[in-house]
Amino acid sequence: MSLFLDTSGLYAFMIRSEKDHANVTRAFRTAVESGRVLRTTNYIVLEMVALLQNRIGLEPVRDLVETVLPLVEIHWVSESLHQAAMARLLRSDRRRLSLVDCVSFEFMLAQGIRDTLALDPHFADEGFRLVPSPATRR
């Protein structure tokens, strides 16, 4: 079973000062140790690199590229996936929902992925299961 990696989960995993770092790290390690396939899109990678570089610098970008991403299957977003996500975004008519999130939703649906390492409640709103679950993050 695959686990989709969202920016919110990856960021909490990589940055120790994040509130949910311990829970997300435990969930990430459990997924790796149990042999779950970790998957994400190049849009998430792009978003993570920009976020890390802007907030902290290039050292965590190097850590992401050299340590984390080798464990992850990265799906390159096709034109059709991008267009489906853009249509979802415009249909949703929600200002705070991002195109990157919509790409993630469309990708997960197409691949039959139900679980995501994420803290973003938009995933739960769309019917996906957050890992770690909000109940375990107290």
Phi, psi and omega per residue, in radians:
M1 nan 2.393 -3.105
S2 -1.538 2.695 3.034
L3 -2.190 2.120 3.119
F4 -1.445 2.381 3.123
L5 -1.800 2.056 3.094
D6 -1.686 2.787 3.115
T7 -0.978 -0.753 -3.094
S8 -1.062 -0.714 3.116
G9 -1.269 -0.769 3.123
L10 -1.069 -0.741 -3.125
Y11 -1.106 -0.796 3.114
A12 -1.114 -0.582 3.093
F13 -1.159 -0.724 -3.029
M14 -1.459 -0.431 -3.026
I15 -1.907 1.878 -3.051
R16 -1.054 -0.480 -3.109
S17 -1.390 -0.104 3.111
E18 -1.224 2.466 -3.059
K19 -0.944 -0.739 -3.057
D20 -1.698 0.280 -3.078
H21 -0.941 -0.856 -3.070
A22 -1.086 -0.805 -3.129
N23 -1.163 -0.725 3.137
V24 -1.183 -0.712 3.117
T25 -1.082 -0.751 3.097
R26 -1.061 -0.772 3.131
A27 -1.134 -0.717 3.118
F28 -1.085 -0.859 -3.126
R29 -1.097 -0.715 3.102
T30 -1.065 -0.750 3.127
A31 -1.079 -0.795 -3.136
V32 -1.128 -0.836 -3.101
E33 -1.124 -0.527 -3.138
S34 -1.526 -0.001 3.081
G35 1.443 0.259 3.088
R36 -1.130 2.497 3.079
V37 -1.423 2.120 3.117
L38 -1.590 2.208 -3.076
R39 -2.329 2.606 3.046
T40 -2.740 -3.093 3.108
T41 -2.004 2.846 3.075
N42 -1.135 -0.372 3.070
Y43 -1.177 -0.665 3.082
I44 -1.161 -0.736 3.108
V45 -1.047 -0.806 3.112
L46 -1.021 -0.813 -3.130
E47 -1.111 -0.720 3.127
M48 -1.125 -0.783 -3.135
V49 -1.067 -0.819 -3.141
A50 -1.068 -0.761 -3.117
L51 -1.126 -0.868 -3.139
L52 -1.104 -0.811 -3.106
Q53 -1.083 -0.756 -3.113
N54 -1.216 -0.763 -3.051
R55 -1.447 -0.593 -2.964
I56 -2.201 -0.740 -3.110
G57 2.335 -3.000 -3.060
L58 -1.405 -0.368 -3.125
E59 -1.034 -0.811 3.091
P60 -1.184 -0.444 3.050
V61 -1.140 -0.762 3.087
R62 -1.047 -0.741 3.133
D63 -1.084 -0.765 3.090
L64 -1.013 -0.891 -3.060
V65 -1.181 -0.715 -3.032
E66 -1.550 -0.468 -3.023
T67 -1.944 -0.780 -3.024
V68 -1.549 -0.905 -3.033
L69 -1.078 -0.488 3.052
P70 -1.079 -0.303 3.131
L71 -1.569 -0.033 -2.930
V72 -2.110 2.413 2.967
E73 -1.459 2.103 -3.130
I74 -1.803 2.119 3.116
H75 -1.645 2.201 3.107
W76 -1.469 2.186 -3.053
V77 -1.202 2.179 3.111
S78 -1.460 2.934 3.086
E79 -1.063 -0.714 -3.113
S80 -1.177 -0.657 3.085
L81 -1.161 -0.739 3.101
H82 -1.047 -0.786 -3.128
Q83 -1.140 -0.705 3.100
A84 -1.097 -0.700 3.119
A85 -1.189 -0.696 3.107
M86 -1.100 -0.731 3.103
A87 -1.090 -0.717 3.108
R88 -1.090 -0.772 -3.139
L89 -1.046 -0.831 -3.113
L90 -1.182 -0.628 3.077
R91 -1.142 -0.665 -3.060
S92 -1.177 -0.551 3.108
D93 0.939 0.688 -3.141
R94 -2.050 2.062 -3.051
R95 -1.083 -0.642 -3.046
R96 -1.534 -0.015 3.069
L97 -1.555 2.236 -3.056
S98 -1.654 2.784 3.039
L99 -1.071 -0.674 3.112
V100 -1.055 -0.751 3.081
D101 -1.059 -0.774 -3.128
C102 -1.112 -0.657 3.041
V103 -1.071 -0.770 3.139
S104 -1.062 -0.795 3.140
F105 -1.056 -0.830 -3.117
E106 -1.105 -0.729 3.110
F107 -1.098 -0.829 -3.118
M108 -1.081 -0.744 3.105
L109 -1.087 -0.788 -3.124
A110 -1.112 -0.570 -3.099
Q111 -1.651 -0.064 -3.123
G112 1.250 0.501 -3.141
I113 -1.591 2.219 -3.123
R114 -1.849 -0.424 -3.026
D115 -1.852 2.465 3.111
T116 -2.415 2.348 2.991
L117 -1.344 1.667 -3.015
A118 -2.697 2.663 3.020
L119 -1.956 -0.134 -3.087
D120 -1.295 2.036 -3.103
P121 -1.160 -0.252 3.093
H122 -1.032 -0.558 3.124
F123 -1.151 -0.774 3.096
A124 -1.128 -0.677 3.100
D125 -1.022 -0.535 -3.125
E126 -1.588 0.071 3.064
G127 1.641 0.154 3.103
F128 -1.579 2.749 -3.121
R129 -1.681 2.182 3.121
L130 -1.406 2.349 3.057
V131 -2.181 2.103 -0.045
P132 -1.240 2.705 -3.118
S133 -1.200 2.585 3.136
P134 -0.951 -0.552 -3.128
A135 -1.138 -0.487 -3.114
T136 -1.581 0.005 -3.081
R137 -1.727 0.446 -3.108
R138 -1.397 nan nan
